[in-house]
Amino acid sequence: MDVKNTIKNLHPLEIKVLLKYSAEDELTSEKLQKELDYKEGHANQAFSWLSGKGLLKEIRRTPHTFYEITDFGRAMAQTGTVEQRMVDFLQKNGAHTMPEIANGIGLEQKDVGSAFGPLVKEGVLKMNAEKKVEYTGADLPARITVTADLIKKGCGAEGGLLNKDEMSAEEVEAMNGLAKKRGAADSPFKMIERETVYYQFTQDFAAVRDGLKEAGITGNEIGEITSKMLTSGEWKNGTFRGYNIAVPPARIIPGRTNPYVQFLESVKDKLVSLGFQEFDGPLVETEFWNGDALFMPQFHAARDIHDVYRLKNPTHAKMIEEPYLSNVKAVHENGGNTGSRGWNYTFDNEFTRRLILRSQGTVLSAHQLHKAEVPGKYFGIARCFRYDKVDATHLSDFYQTEGIIAGNDVTLRDLLGMLKMFATEIAGAEEVKYVPGYFPFTEPSIEVHIKHPVLGWFELGGSGIFRPEVTKAMGLDCPVLAWGIGIDRMALMALGLNDLRQLFCEDIEQVRLRKAKF
């Protein structure tokens, strides 16, 4: 190692770490924040730079799970859990229907419905012959007491965080039903998974540290002159960092189409060449088109697979188009004219008008059904939004390619052919498999998975044949194939990437490399 050149290229953040610690010390971000008063970003930068220079190495990682109390949880600490409120209401007022309970305790039907199922299994509540919910008189299960205690502890904990390692087995079991990794706006706790990364210096560290001491470098050298320094004269007594004139200047690169945008256009070109017509729609949708029109019950836990962003102002649409509102309402309540029994609950006309950011591209298909020609093929590139934990294969703002094929003769074999085309011809995957899935609006339902050379197997998207409860409510009485494919994930394969976040990288050099691969 060229010690002099290495010292010349050290940042003050690195220098302070090198001078503070010894070869035996195990370093973590938390340690630097506490002992050097670094911010988390500064600590991670120092580790990254020192590792890149071969002065630091990672020795191990330790995973940790924390549960953070949410605003919903803090409100629950004041009002009580949904289960407690339901039981208290029924004790005081006698048997009532689900909508009456929801109105009585000021909650939505889906929240009351989610709490009702477990309480029935535990013998606390039951549905009588009049389809009203009754309290059986049984004691509340222990999990409800544990839940209340956890919420109280969460409110009092530093930063609202509870460490899983410090919780009892009973508390951990209860927390499994309370916390979500994402979409925790309607959950009392949010699950946070973290890793503590431990580092140690390499054998080259000693020579660099001794060189720093010999040169009298402390890490407090002045890197830039500010107006304050000029005014006070402080700069006269300071020591200045060296300026490396060997660093090459940034190249001036002419602009051109972003490779991801070009990829999206190539998908459109492919589908249009196959005879598909493109459809589109607004980013802001109602609960009606985002879920109700797709036979997703308003009260059911299945709604939780789409963690939506709600609009603050305005909160609700003025109206829903007829006859589609009446048709969908009838399908939910009793099956309407579909031959189904429906979901057997009272449809909430207020909830269905609530405005949200669309969480799935299938909204576009729901809008298209009543306008579709038979036979007909349609597709859209939809920007969607979900409260999601961002990682290599998940984004909270993402794109889907959504499509339907309506026809009296279309079959599951046709759908599998389309899925294979997306996986092999567009994504460029060599290994593909089909997995049975569940979606409230399709039967059968199929997920297509592809194998990435680095990330391994992951889901590319979902598909199936629309249920009659979806199509007949829109006036369409024929088989309709449907799919929603994660176009961002297809781009991972097609552009040779290992992380979805690289699609939106601000590093021009990386963008140019992707252009070359594409």
Long-range contacts (C-beta under 8 A, 24 or more apart in sequence): 1-54, 1-204, 1-207, 1-208, 3-207, 3-208, 3-211, 4-211, 6-53, 6-55, 6-208, 7-208, 7-211, 7-212, 7-215, 7-217, 8-242, 8-244, 9-53, 9-244, 10-53, 10-208, 10-212, 10-217, 11-45, 11-46, 11-49, 12-219, 12-220, 12-221, 12-223, 12-241, 13-38, 13-42, 13-45, 13-46, 13-49, 13-219, 14-46, 14-49, 14-50, 14-53, 14-55, 14-219, 15-212, 15-217, 15-218, 15-219, 16-219, 17-46, 17-50, 18-50, 18-55, 18-201, 18-205, 18-208, 18-209, 18-212, 19-209, 19-212, 19-213, 19-218, 19-219, 21-201, 22-201, 23-200, 23-201, 23-205, 23-206, 24-200, 25-200, 25-201, 26-59, 26-198, 26-199, 26-200, 27-56, 27-198, 27-199, 27-200, 28-196, 28-197, 28-198, 28-199, 29-196, 29-197, 30-196, 47-197, 47-199, 50-199, 51-199, 54-202, 54-204, 55-201, 55-202, 55-204, 55-205, 55-208, 56-199, 56-200, 56-201, 56-202, 56-205, 57-199, 57-200, 57-201, 57-202, 58-197, 58-198, 58-199, 59-198, 59-199, 59-200, 60-197, 60-198, 61-195, 61-196, 61-197, 61-198, 62-195, 62-196, 62-198, 63-193, 63-194, 63-195, 64-163, 64-164, 64-165, 64-193, 64-194, 64-195, 64-196, 65-163, 65-164, 65-165, 65-191, 65-192, 65-193, 65-194, 66-161, 66-162, 66-163, 66-164, 66-191, 66-192, 66-193, 66-194, 67-150, 67-154, 67-161, 67-162, 67-164, 67-175, 67-178, 67-179, 67-189, 67-190, 67-191, 67-192, 68-154, 68-159, 68-160, 68-161, 68-162, 68-189, 68-190, 68-192, 69-151, 69-154, 69-155, 69-157, 69-160, 69-161, 69-162, 69-188, 69-189, 70-184, 70-185, 70-187, 70-188, 70-189, 70-190, 71-185, 72-184, 72-185, 72-186, 72-187, 72-188, 73-151, 73-154, 73-155, 73-187, 73-188, 73-189, 74-155, 76-151, 76-188, 77-151, 77-152, 77-155, 80-148, 81-115, 81-144, 81-147, 81-148, 81-151, 82-107, 82-111, 82-112, 82-114, 82-115, 83-115, 83-118, 83-119, 83-124, 83-140, 83-144, 84-140, 84-144, 84-148, 86-112, 86-115, 86-116, 86-119, 86-125, 86-133, 87-119, 87-124, 87-125, 87-135, 87-140, 90-125, 90-133, 90-134, 90-135, 91-135, 94-134, 95-128, 95-130, 95-132, 95-133, 95-134, 96-132, 96-133, 97-131, 97-132, 97-133, 97-346, 98-133, 98-299, 98-345, 98-346, 99-345, 99-346, 99-348, 101-133, 108-298, 108-299, 108-348, 108-351, 109-298, 109-299, 109-345, 109-346, 109-348, 109-351, 110-297, 110-298, 110-299, 110-300, 110-301, 110-303, 111-186, 111-299, 112-299, 113-297, 113-299, 113-300, 113-301, 113-345, 114-299, 114-300, 114-301, 142-170, 143-173, 143-174, 143-177, 146-170, 146-171, 146-174, 147-174, 147-178, 147-188, 150-174, 150-175, 150-178, 150-188, 150-189, 151-188, 154-188, 154-189, 161-192, 162-189, 180-307, 181-389, 182-307, 182-386, 182-387, 182-388, 182-389, 183-304, 183-307, 183-386, 183-387, 183-388, 184-387, 185-307, 185-387, 253-508, 253-512, 256-515, 258-511, 259-495, 259-511, 259-514, 259-515, 259-517, 259-518, 260-491, 260-495, 260-503, 260-504, 260-514, 262-518, 263-490, 263-491, 263-494, 263-495, 263-518, 264-381, 264-399, 264-487, 266-426, 267-381, 267-401, 267-426, 267-487, 267-490, 268-381, 270-425, 270-426, 271-379, 271-401, 271-403, 274-377, 275-377, 276-377, 276-378, 276-379, 276-403, 277-376, 277-377, 277-378, 277-379, 278-378, 278-379, 278-380, 278-381, 279-364, 279-367, 279-368, 279-378, 279-379, 279-380, 280-364, 280-380, 280-382, 281-358, 281-363, 281-364, 281-367, 281-380, 281-382, 282-358, 283-357, 283-358, 283-383, 283-385, 284-311, 284-355, 284-356, 284-357, 284-358, 285-355, 285-356, 285-357, 285-358, 285-363, 286-317, 286-320, 286-352, 286-353, 286-354, 286-355, 286-356, 287-351, 287-352, 287-353, 287-354, 287-356, 288-320, 288-325, 288-328, 288-352, 288-353, 289-363, 289-366, 289-367, 290-356, 290-358, 290-359, 290-360, 290-363, 292-328, 292-332, 292-347, 292-352, 293-324, 293-328, 293-366, 293-470, 293-473, 293-474, 294-362, 294-366, 294-440, 294-441, 294-470, 295-331, 295-332, 295-440, 295-441, 295-467, 295-469, 295-470, 296-440, 296-441, 297-332, 297-343, 297-345, 297-440, 298-332, 298-345, 298-347, 298-348, 298-351, 298-352, 299-343, 299-345, 300-343, 300-440, 302-440, 306-359, 306-360, 306-386, 307-359, 307-386, 307-387, 307-388, 308-356, 308-357, 308-359, 308-385, 308-386, 308-387, 309-356, 309-357, 309-385, 309-386, 309-387, 310-354, 310-355, 310-356, 311-355, 311-356, 311-357, 314-355, 315-354, 315-355, 316-350, 316-353, 316-354, 316-355, 317-353, 317-354, 317-355, 318-353, 319-353, 320-352, 320-353, 324-370, 324-473, 324-474, 325-349, 325-352, 327-472, 327-473, 327-474, 327-475, 328-473, 330-473, 331-469, 331-472, 331-473, 335-469, 336-469, 336-472, 336-473, 337-472, 338-468, 338-469, 338-472, 338-473, 339-468, 340-467, 340-468, 340-469, 342-469, 357-384, 357-385, 358-382, 358-384, 358-385, 359-384, 359-385, 359-386, 360-384, 360-400, 360-402, 360-484, 361-400, 361-401, 361-402, 361-484, 362-402, 362-441, 362-482, 362-484, 364-402, 365-402, 365-403, 365-404, 365-466, 365-482, 366-470, 366-474, 368-404, 369-404, 369-406, 369-466, 369-470, 369-471, 369-474, 369-475, 369-476, 369-480, 370-474, 370-475, 370-476, 372-404, 372-406, 372-476, 372-480, 373-406, 374-406, 374-407, 374-408, 374-476, 374-478, 375-405, 375-406, 375-407, 375-408, 375-409, 375-410, 376-405, 376-406, 376-407, 377-403, 377-404, 377-405, 377-406, 378-403, 378-404, 378-405, 379-403, 379-404, 381-487, 390-501, 391-500, 392-455, 392-498, 392-499, 392-500, 392-501, 393-455, 393-458, 393-489, 393-492, 393-500, 394-500, 395-488, 395-500, 395-501, 398-486, 398-488, 398-500, 399-486, 399-487, 399-488, 400-461, 400-484, 400-485, 400-486, 400-487, 401-484, 401-485, 401-487, 401-490, 402-482, 402-483, 402-484, 402-485, 403-482, 403-483, 404-466, 404-480, 404-481, 404-482, 405-480, 405-481, 406-476, 406-478, 406-479, 406-480, 406-481, 407-478, 407-479, 408-478, 408-479, 410-479, 410-480, 410-481, 411-479, 412-444, 412-465, 414-481, 415-446, 415-463, 415-464, 415-465, 415-481, 415-483, 416-446, 418-463, 418-481, 418-483, 419-446, 419-448, 419-461, 419-463, 419-483, 419-485, 422-448, 422-460, 422-461, 422-483, 422-485, 422-490, 423-448, 423-450, 423-460, 426-490, 426-494, 427-460, 427-489, 427-490, 427-492, 427-493, 427-494, 428-493, 428-494, 429-460, 429-493, 433-457, 435-459, 437-462, 437-464, 439-464, 441-466, 441-467, 441-469, 441-470, 441-482, 442-466, 442-467, 442-482, 443-467, 448-485, 450-489, 450-493, 452-492, 452-493, 452-498, 454-498, 455-492, 455-498, 458-489, 459-486, 459-489, 460-485, 460-486, 460-489, 460-490, 461-485, 461-486, 461-489, 494-518
